[in-house]
């Protein structure tokens, strides 16, 4: 059963690519981090639930630094003494 599911998934993927279709998972990690950054924390969280790879990329400190700097209007090269994700969440707890 699992073998037939794998072959049908492979066939579907091959057909999609033959027709010019691509998926997010075809992108490099750097590109995906950029996409997640454009989606923001809420949109990125939705995409991060799709698979372990996206979830791992969503925990990238540079991505959370971008979210924090964008939210607070800070320059991208500001020095942070703590993990950007922790700071972003703490900021939300104070404001919310």
Secondary structure as UniProt FT lines:
FT   HELIX           2..18
FT   TURN            19..20
FT   HELIX           24..26
FT   HELIX           29..48
FT   HELIX           52..58
FT   HELIX           61..72
FT   TURN            76..77
FT   HELIX           84..95
//
